[in-house]
Every structure is written in C-alpha cells, then in structure tokens.
C-alpha cells in the first residue's frame, strides 16, 4: 500500500503527548474512586435492603456507571476519527477537551451531593457526567491520527508508543492523587468531588495548550470524501482486510485481558495479600510506572531493531506468562502455600511482566493498523481499532468479575485470558504476510 511520506513534526508530537497526558490524568484521578464511593448512594437509594441484597444491586449499577464511559468511546471513537479526516485534527481535539472540562465539573458537583440529600439526582448526574466524558474522551484515535500525519511509516510505532507512555503517566499519577485525596479527606465522596474539579482544571490546561501550540496536521490534498455521519465503510474495510483484521482482533483480546486484570486487581490483592481497598491504589500506580518505563524507554530503544510483528509476538507470550503468574498467586493463597513475602514478590513480578507485554503489544498493533489503513481513512480506521478496545473494556470487567467470583480459587479469569491470547499465535504468519 503506497503512502505519501509526511514531514516529521516533532513539536506536534510532543504537544499531543502533553495534551493526552493532562487529559487522561483527569480520567486516572476519577476512575479509582468510582467503585469505592458508590455504596453510599446505593444504601440511600435502597434503604430497606439488607447488606447482601444491596451488594447484589450495587454491583450491576456501579458496573454500568463504569462501563458507560467505555460504551460511549466504542460508539464515538470512529465518529470523531471520521470527522477529523474531514475537518482536521485540531478542532476535534479542542471540542473533546472542552467537553471534558464541562463533564468533570458536573462530576464534581454530583459527587458533592450528600446521599441523604438527593441520591437519585446525584446518581443521575454521575451517569450523565460519565457518558459525556466518554463522548468527549473518544478522541484518542484523533491524537493517533496526528501521529500518523507527522511520522514516517518506519517511525510510526515509536510515535504510537508516546501515546502509551502518556497512558502510563496518567495511570500512575492519577491513582496516586486519588490515594492522597483519601488520606487528607475523611469522606470518599468528598474526595471524589474534589478530584473531579481537579480533573476539570487539568483538562482546561490541556485545552489552553492545544489552543496555543497545536498546529493542524491533516495533510492537504488528501480528501476524506463525503461519508455519512454513521458510516460502516471503515468497519467493512477492517473486517475484509486480511492485513488489518487480525491485528485488530489481537488488540481487542489483549485489551480484554488487561481490562479484566485491572478490574480484579483490587480484589486480588485483598484476597491474596490481605491489603485493604484504599492501599490497592498503590498497585495501580505501580502498573502505570512500569508502563512509563517500558514505553518511554525500553520500547523506544528496541523499536530501532524490532518490527511491529516481533513486538506483537513477544507481547502475546509475555502477557500470557504474566497473567499465569497472577493465577499462581491466587493458587498459593487458596492452597495456603508460601509466605506473604513470596506471594507479594510473585504478584509484583507477574504484574510487571503483564504490563510490559501490554506496553509492547498495543503501540505496535496501533502502528500496524495505521500503516495499513488508506491515507484518507486514517482517523476512521484508527477509530474502529479504538472502538474494539473500548468494547473490550466494556466486556473485560463483566467477564473478569464474573469468572473471579465463580470459584473460591479466583484463578479462572487469568487462565482464560492466557488461553485466548496464546490461541492468537497461529495468526502471526497471516499478519506477517500482510506487511
């Protein structure tokens, strides 16, 4: 597939990197506090239920609140990508950042409403805020399109790794700020309110950066054509392409496994190490720190020698090893084998291996999808890929939590994840032939 070589625009790359860091930092601050604050509102909404029945009701409601963000990303990521192909990357990023500011302010306001005051209004506004934030935050493929616009095909995987490093920074600093908020604020509800306002402020900083420093990167002379607002042509293109479809499938499965891992992590450290929910935030921060180190340093060095396919194969094997290690931690705790120190060490090593694998796999898959997409549909095809990831984040918590609670050993979600990923290895020759 021929592709016009774009001029490298390093300033645009770094500006997009900073914008994504600041915008995702707001998301990373809010996310860890969502599950731990929902019980107050559920108790007020269902005062006549005993704790067991209230927990059964709370799970689906809070799960739906968390999934609403990813569901909106699933729907709107290809739409934003399509719009950016037509009108440019800069206006789409600006609109997304502006929407994030409004939604995080609404989130902070809703979280400040006391449950006994008006729990129905609070939960309604929280849902509206999360849905709106999902729509506004579905512009990651547009940021990826900026990278595709401003890098050569050979340098694209390195550019995509910058987005991964931005995720790592956001998901390291976000949980840390959330944990610190809980240390200084007695109420988890008020901590979530304050972090919502802080997230809005950070998104405002990102908006100012974009307004003042971000150039338009969509290359002139590449017309997007007149496509419908809801157009399935890119989806058909992806599904019909033997060069793109297998890569998107692997990206989906890797994200599904990682989403399941993130969702069950707090419960895993509680059940295997006896660590309370508040301190589980440090494990999330540890995961983000590993992601920063790998994608910000190790990946960029190896990218000079390794192809995208090599990274994908290595990522598949390593993520399987990592999550099997997590299954091993669950088995040791269930069987009463080994000391606390052994379980903690195995947990940290397995987490580092799994996160390293994810850091290898995701930017390589994104770069490969970008390289194989037509130039006039970069944003749209990357949006389909991002939608696949969003769907995986919707299903990941459902699958992971359901399997985790199915047995007392809690090993099933990790075993299934390893099996699904290793089953993708026979597809590698097909992916390699598409180069």
N, C-alpha and C positions, 0 to 999 in steps of 0.2 A: 504494500500500500504506500503510494508516494505521499510525501508530506512536505509542505513548504517549511524550510528551516527558519524558525523565528530568531530574532535577535535576543541575546540573553540580556535580561533586565534585572540585575541583582537588587536594585533598590525596590522594585515592585515585589520581588520575592520576600525581602525582609519586612516590608510594610505589611504584606498579607500575613506573614508569620506572626507579627506582633498583634495584628487585629484578631487573628484566630486565638492566640494565647489569651488575650484580655477577654474576648467574648466567651470562650469556653471556661475561663476561670470563674466567671459568674455562674455558669451551669454547674461546675465542680463544687462550688461553695454550697449551693442549694441542695443538690442531689442527696448527699449523705444524711441530711436532716429530715428528709421527707418520710422515710419509714418510721423513724423514732418519735415523730410528733403526731402521727395520725390517730393514735389511741385516744388522745384527749377528746378529739372531735367525735370519734365513733362512740365513745362512752356517753357523750352528751346526746348524740342522735338516737341511741338505743339504750336508754337508762334502765329499762325493765329486763334486759337480757343478763344472764349470768356470764361470768368471765369466759367460760368455754365457748358458749354460743356467740358471744361478742367477738372473740378471736376469729371464729369461722366467718363472721360477717366482715370483720376488718380486713382480712387478707385480700379478698377479691376487690374491695373498694380501694384500698391503698395500692394494690397491684395495678388496677385500672388507672389510677391517678398517675402512677409512674409510667405506665405504658402509653398514655395519651400523648406524651411528648414524642416518643419514637413513632407512634402511629401517624402523627402529622408530618414527621420527617419522611416517612415512607411515601406519603401522598404528594408532598410538595417539593421534595428534592429534585425530581425530574422536571417539574414545572418551572422552578427557579432556574435550573440549568438551561431549559429551553428558552426562557425569557432572556437570560444572559447571552445566549447565542444570537439573539435578535437585536437587543437594545444595548448590550455591553455589560461587562462585569461590574464596573464601578457602581452604577445606580442600584443594581440588585443587592450588592453588599451594603450599601448605605441604607436601603429600605429595611433590610434584615436587622441591622444594628439598631435602627430607630425603633423597630418593633420590639426588640429585646428589652430596650430601656423601659418602654411602657409596660410590658408584661412582668418584668421583675419588680417594678414599683407596685403593680397590682398584687403581685405575690406577697410582697412585704406587708402591704395593707391588710390583705386577707389573713395572713398568719398572726397579725396583731389582735384580731378579734377573739375575745375570750370565748371558750366553748359554751359556757353557761349564758353568754350574752346572745349569740345567734350562730349556732353551729351550722345550720343549713346554709346561711349566707356565706359563711367562711368557706365551707367545702365547695360551694358553687363557684365562688371567686377563685379558689385554688385550681379547680378544674379549668376554668376559663383562662387563667394565667398560664397553666402548663400547656394547654392546647395552643394558645397564642405564641408562647415561647418556642414550641415545636415548629410552628409555621415559620416564625422569624429566624429560627436557628437552622433551617433546612438549606442554608446557603453554602455549606461546606463544599459541595461539588462545584459551586461557582468559584470558590477560592482555589480548588484544584484546577479549574479551567484557567485561572490566572497563571498558575504554574505551567500548565501545558502551553499557554500562549507565549511564555517568556523563557522557555528552556528548549534546548535541542532534544531530540528523542533519546540520545545517549545519556544525557544528564537528567532525564525526567525522573528516574527512580530516586535520585538524590534530592530533587526538589520535593517529591511527594513525601520523603522522609521528614522534611521540615514540618509538614502538617502533623505527622505522627509525633514529632518532638513537641509540637505545640500542645497536642493532647496530653502528653506526658507531664509537661509543666503544669497544665491546668488541673490535671487529676492528682498531682502531688500537692500543689499549693491549696487547691480547693478544700480537700478533706482536712488539711492542717488548719486552715482558717475556721472551718466548721467546728473542729475539735476545740480550738482555742475559744471560740464563742461559747461553747458549752461549759468551759472552765470558768468563764467570767460572768455568765448569765445563768441564774438558777433555773429558769424555765426554758425547756427545749423549744417551746412555742415562740417565745420572745427571741431566742437565738436565731430561729429560722426567719423571723420577721426582719431582724437587723441584717442578716446575711442577704436577704432578698434586696434590701435597699443598697447594700454594698455591691451586689451583682449589677444593679442598675447603674451605679456610679462607674463601675469598670466598663460596662458596655458604652456609657457615654464617652469615656476616654477613647475607646476603640473607634467610636463614630467621629470624634474630632481628628484622630489620626488618619482615618480614611478620607475625610473631607479635605484635609490639608496636604496630605502626602501621596495618596494613592492615585496613580495615573490610570487611564483606561488602557487595557492591554489587548482587547479583542482586535485582531489584525484586520485592517481594511482590505477589501477585495475578496473576503470570504463571506459570502452571503448565507444567512441561515434559511432563507426561503420563507414562504408564508405557510406555517404549520398551525394547526388548530391549537387552542388553549389546552385541551386534553387530547393528546395525540399518542397513539400506541405505536407509531412507526419506529421509534428508537427501541422499544421493548421487542418488537418483531425483529429488528436488526440484531439485537443482542442474542435473542434465542436462536436465530437462524445462523449465527456466525460460529463456526467451529473454532475460530481463533479467540473469541471473546467469551462465549457462554460458559465453557469450563472454568475459566478464571473467575467469573462472577460467582459460580457455584461454590468454588473453594473459598472465596472471600466470604460468602454467606455462611458456610459451615464453620469457618474459623471465628466469625463474629458471634455465631450462635453459641459455640463452645465458650467463648470468652464472656459473653453476656450471662451465661449460666454460672460461670465461675465467679463473676462479680456479685451476682445476686446471692449466692450461697456462702460467700466468703465470711461474712459476719457470723453466720450460724456455725460455720465450720470451726472458726477459731474459738467460738463459745463452747461447742460440744467436744472439741478435741483438746483444747488448752485451758478451758475454764475462764477465758477472757471476756469481760463484760462488754456490752454493746458499745458504750462510749469509747473504750480503748481500741475497738476494732478499726476506728478511723486511721490509726497509725499503720495498719496493714495495707489499707488503700493507698496511703501516702507512699509507702514502701514500693508498691507496684508502680506508681507513677514515676518514682525516682529511677527505678530500673528502666522504665520506658525512655526516660530522658537520656540516660547514659547510653543505651543501645542505639536509639535512633539519632541522637545528637552527636555521637562519636563513633561507635563501633560500625554501625551500618554505613555511615558516610565513607569510612576507610575501605570497607570491604566492597562497596559499590564500584570501586575502580577496577576490581578484578572479577567480581561475580556478576552473572546475568540475573535478570528477574526470575527466570525459571529456577535457577540454582537456589536463590533465596526462598522461593516458594516451597521447594522440596525440603530444604533444611528446616523451614518453619513448620511444615506439617509434622516432620519427625520429632522435632523438639517440643512442640505443643503437646503431642501425644505422650512423650516422656514426662513432661511437667504435670499434666493432669492425672496420669497414672500415679505419680508421686503423691498427689493430693489424695487419691484413693487409698494409697498406702498409709497416709496419716490417719485417715478415717478408720482403716482396718486396725491399726495399732491401738487407737483409743478404744474402739469397740471390743477388742480382744484383751485389753488391759496389758498389752505388751509394751515394753520400753519405758524409759523415763520421760519426764516432762521435757528435759533438755533435748532428747533425741527427737521427740515429736516436733518441737519448735524448730530445730535445725532443719529437719526434713521439710517442714512447711515452708520455711523461708527459701530453701534451695529450689523446691518444686515451683513455688511462685515465680522465682527469678527466671527459671528455665521456660515456664509457660509464657511469661510476659516477653522475654527475649524472642521467643518464637513468633508471637503476635507482632512484635516490632519488625521482624524480618519479613513476615508474610504480607501484611496489609499494604505498606507503601509499594511493594513490588507488584502486587496484584493491581493496585490502582494505576501504577505507571504502565503496566502491560495493557490494561484496558484502554488507557488514554492513547498509547501508541497505535493501537489497532483500530481506534474509532476514526470515522471520517472527520476531516478538519472542521466541516460546517456543523457537526453534531457533537463536538467535544463536551460541552456543558450538559447536553441532554443524555448522552450515553453514560457519562460520569454520574449523572443524577440517578439513572437506573441502577448503577452499581451501589450508590449510596442508599437508595431505596431498599435494595436487597439487604444491606447492612442494618437498616432501620427495622425491617421485618424480622431479622434475626434477633435484634434487641427486644422486640415485642415478644417473640416466642421464647427467647432464652430464659427470662425469669419464670415463665409458666412451666416450661419443660424442666428447668433446673430445680425449682422449688418442689414441683410435684414428685419428681424422682427422689429428691433428697429426703422427703418425708415418707416415702413409700416403704423404706426399710430402716431398721434401727442402726445398721452399719453406715448409712449415708453414702455408700460408695457408688450407687447406680449412675448419677449424672456424670461423674468423672469417667467411668468405664465406657458409657455410651459415647461420650464426646471423643474419647481416644479412638474407638472403633470407627466412628463416622469419618474422622479425619484420615486415618490410615487407609480407609477404603478409597480415598481420593488419589492415592499414589499411582494406580494403574492409568489414571487420566493424564499423567505428566507427559508421556510421549506424544499424545494428541495435542497438548498445549504447546510443546516444543516445536511440533511441525507447523504450528500457526505462525511462527516467527518469520 
